[in-house]
Amino acid sequence: MSKAELARKANVSPITIARIEKGLPCRMETKRKIILALGFNLADKRKIFGELD
């Protein structure tokens, strides 16, 4: 899936996706949107984002 497609499915900007890929922080709500857009369950959050606070 491209960054643009993920951004569209998650209803976030492509810039947000790029920032997250660089390891910059984002809101928990943004992470939730990305997890669901990728087709994962919220319980799988560590598979996508690693350790979360």
OpenMM code with the backbone's topology and positions (N, CA, C; nanometers):
from openmm import Vec3, app, unit

residues = "MET SER LYS ALA GLU LEU ALA ARG LYS ALA ASN VAL SER PRO ILE THR ILE ALA ARG ILE GLU LYS GLY LEU PRO CYS ARG MET GLU THR LYS ARG LYS ILE ILE LEU ALA LEU GLY PHE ASN LEU ALA ASP LYS ARG LYS ILE PHE GLY GLU LEU ASP".split()
positions = [
    Vec3(0.0852, -0.1169, 0.0000),
    Vec3(0.0000, 0.0000, 0.0000),
    Vec3(0.0905, 0.1241, 0.0000),
    Vec3(0.0576, 0.2184, -0.0818),
    Vec3(0.1379, 0.3411, -0.0879),
    Vec3(0.1056, 0.4322, 0.0303),
    Vec3(0.1944, 0.5278, 0.0539),
    Vec3(0.1712, 0.6250, 0.1607),
    Vec3(0.0428, 0.7032, 0.1347),
    Vec3(0.0225, 0.7412, 0.0103),
    Vec3(-0.0964, 0.8193, -0.0252),
    Vec3(-0.2235, 0.7386, -0.0013),
    Vec3(-0.2211, 0.6107, -0.0378),
    Vec3(-0.3383, 0.5259, -0.0176),
    Vec3(-0.3657, 0.5052, 0.1316),
    Vec3(-0.2602, 0.4812, 0.2084),
    Vec3(-0.2772, 0.4649, 0.3537),
    Vec3(-0.3332, 0.5928, 0.4142),
    Vec3(-0.2792, 0.7060, 0.3735),
    Vec3(-0.3279, 0.8339, 0.4254),
    Vec3(-0.4758, 0.8524, 0.3938),
    Vec3(-0.5146, 0.8173, 0.2729),
    Vec3(-0.6549, 0.8307, 0.2322),
    Vec3(-0.7444, 0.7379, 0.3144),
    Vec3(-0.7029, 0.6123, 0.3289),
    Vec3(-0.7835, 0.5162, 0.4046),
    Vec3(-0.7926, 0.5522, 0.5523),
    Vec3(-0.6850, 0.6100, 0.6072),
    Vec3(-0.6821, 0.6450, 0.7490),
    Vec3(-0.7380, 0.7851, 0.7748),
    Vec3(-0.7664, 0.8571, 0.6668),
    Vec3(-0.8172, 0.9937, 0.6782),
    Vec3(-0.7198, 1.0849, 0.7523),
    Vec3(-0.5909, 1.0720, 0.7154),
    Vec3(-0.4861, 1.1609, 0.7656),
    Vec3(-0.4085, 1.2119, 0.6446),
    Vec3(-0.3244, 1.3091, 0.6646),
    Vec3(-0.2489, 1.3635, 0.5519),
    Vec3(-0.1289, 1.2751, 0.5188),
    Vec3(-0.0860, 1.2759, 0.3927),
    Vec3(0.0363, 1.2024, 0.3568),
    Vec3(0.1582, 1.2533, 0.4343),
    Vec3(0.1581, 1.3807, 0.4684),
    Vec3(0.2679, 1.4366, 0.5476),
    Vec3(0.2725, 1.3697, 0.6847),
    Vec3(0.1560, 1.3428, 0.7426),
    Vec3(0.1499, 1.2744, 0.8722),
    Vec3(0.2110, 1.1356, 0.8616),
    Vec3(0.1779, 1.0636, 0.7550),
    Vec3(0.2346, 0.9295, 0.7351),
    Vec3(0.3864, 0.9379, 0.7243),
    Vec3(0.4358, 1.0328, 0.6479),
    Vec3(0.5806, 1.0492, 0.6300),
    Vec3(0.6485, 1.0816, 0.7636),
    Vec3(0.5870, 1.1670, 0.8437),
    Vec3(0.6447, 1.2027, 0.9734),
    Vec3(0.6512, 1.0813, 1.0658),
    Vec3(0.5459, 1.0008, 1.0657),
    Vec3(0.5438, 0.8811, 1.1503),
    Vec3(0.6511, 0.7828, 1.1052),
    Vec3(0.6686, 0.7678, 0.9755),
    Vec3(0.7726, 0.6779, 0.9238),
    Vec3(0.9121, 0.7228, 0.9665),
    Vec3(0.9303, 0.8518, 0.9866),
    Vec3(1.0594, 0.9046, 1.0318),
    Vec3(1.0781, 0.8887, 1.1819),
    Vec3(0.9746, 0.8397, 1.2502),
    Vec3(0.9844, 0.8170, 1.3935),
    Vec3(0.9373, 0.9330, 1.4789),
    Vec3(0.8756, 1.0316, 1.4156),
    Vec3(0.8236, 1.1448, 1.4917),
    Vec3(0.6936, 1.1039, 1.5618),
    Vec3(0.6627, 1.1677, 1.6733),
    Vec3(0.5427, 1.1297, 1.7492),
    Vec3(0.4139, 1.1709, 1.6795),
    Vec3(0.3072, 1.1021, 1.7152),
    Vec3(0.1745, 1.1391, 1.6671),
    Vec3(0.0739, 1.1064, 1.7767),
    Vec3(-0.0457, 1.1559, 1.7594),
    Vec3(-0.1504, 1.1317, 1.8582),
    Vec3(-0.1956, 0.9851, 1.8545),
    Vec3(-0.2479, 0.9399, 1.9669),
    Vec3(-0.2993, 0.8032, 1.9766),
    Vec3(-0.4144, 0.7815, 1.8783),
    Vec3(-0.4968, 0.8831, 1.8586),
    Vec3(-0.6085, 0.8729, 1.7636),
    Vec3(-0.5567, 0.8501, 1.6213),
    Vec3(-0.4478, 0.9138, 1.5860),
    Vec3(-0.3886, 0.8948, 1.4540),
    Vec3(-0.3372, 0.7521, 1.4403),
    Vec3(-0.2743, 0.7020, 1.5432),
    Vec3(-0.2269, 0.5631, 1.5413),
    Vec3(-0.3437, 0.4670, 1.5242),
    Vec3(-0.4535, 0.4939, 1.5945),
    Vec3(-0.5727, 0.4094, 1.5836),
    Vec3(-0.6233, 0.4071, 1.4399),
    Vec3(-0.6304, 0.5215, 1.3767),
    Vec3(-0.6784, 0.5298, 1.2388),
    Vec3(-0.5888, 0.4497, 1.1438),
    Vec3(-0.4584, 0.4594, 1.1641),
    Vec3(-0.3638, 0.3882, 1.0776),
    Vec3(-0.3742, 0.2380, 1.0984),
    Vec3(-0.3828, 0.1942, 1.2219),
    Vec3(-0.3956, 0.0508, 1.2512),
    Vec3(-0.5182, -0.0063, 1.1817),
    Vec3(-0.6312, 0.0619, 1.1947),
    Vec3(-0.7553, 0.0141, 1.1325),
    Vec3(-0.7481, 0.0207, 0.9810),
    Vec3(-0.6857, 0.1246, 0.9262),
    Vec3(-0.6723, 0.1373, 0.7811),
    Vec3(-0.5867, 0.0253, 0.7228),
    Vec3(-0.4914, -0.0239, 0.8010),
    Vec3(-0.4063, -0.1341, 0.7556),
    Vec3(-0.4746, -0.2699, 0.7691),
    Vec3(-0.5923, -0.2720, 0.8302),
    Vec3(-0.6667, -0.3966, 0.8441),
    Vec3(-0.6331, -0.4759, 0.9689),
    Vec3(-0.5644, -0.4131, 1.0622),
    Vec3(-0.5306, -0.4797, 1.1877),
    Vec3(-0.6350, -0.4471, 1.2932),
    Vec3(-0.6338, -0.5249, 1.4009),
    Vec3(-0.7153, -0.4960, 1.5185),
    Vec3(-0.6357, -0.4030, 1.6088),
    Vec3(-0.7049, -0.3277, 1.6906),
    Vec3(-0.6352, -0.2371, 1.7821),
    Vec3(-0.5411, -0.3117, 1.8755),
    Vec3(-0.5712, -0.4367, 1.9050),
    Vec3(-0.4851, -0.5176, 1.9912),
    Vec3(-0.3490, -0.5444, 1.9268),
    Vec3(-0.3386, -0.5247, 1.7953),
    Vec3(-0.2139, -0.5485, 1.7224),
    Vec3(-0.1256, -0.4248, 1.7145),
    Vec3(-0.1531, -0.3228, 1.7954),
    Vec3(-0.0837, -0.1947, 1.7840),
    Vec3(0.0680, -0.2064, 1.7960),
    Vec3(0.1166, -0.2990, 1.8757),
    Vec3(0.2618, -0.3124, 1.8907),
    Vec3(0.3276, -0.3696, 1.7656),
    Vec3(0.2535, -0.4446, 1.6848),
    Vec3(0.3065, -0.4960, 1.5582),
    Vec3(0.3348, -0.3811, 1.4617),
    Vec3(0.2572, -0.2745, 1.4730),
    Vec3(0.2695, -0.1600, 1.3822),
    Vec3(0.3631, -0.0544, 1.4388),
    Vec3(0.3447, -0.0197, 1.5646),
    Vec3(0.4166, 0.0928, 1.6235),
    Vec3(0.5209, 0.0546, 1.7286),
    Vec3(0.5392, -0.0734, 1.7558),
    Vec3(0.6342, -0.1122, 1.8594),
    Vec3(0.5796, -0.0793, 1.9966),
    Vec3(0.6684, -0.0500, 2.0886),
    Vec3(0.6265, -0.0168, 2.2261),
    Vec3(0.5525, 0.1151, 2.2287),
    Vec3(0.4386, 0.1172, 2.2933),
    Vec3(0.3589, 0.2380, 2.3081),
    Vec3(0.3501, 0.2759, 2.4540),
    Vec3(0.3377, 0.4029, 2.4783),
    Vec3(0.3227, 0.4520, 2.6159),
    Vec3(0.1858, 0.4193, 2.6685),
] * unit.nanometer
topology = app.Topology()
chain = topology.addChain("A")
for resn in residues:
    res = topology.addResidue(resn, chain)
    for name in ("N", "CA", "C"):
        topology.addAtom(name, app.Element.getBySymbol(name[0]), res)
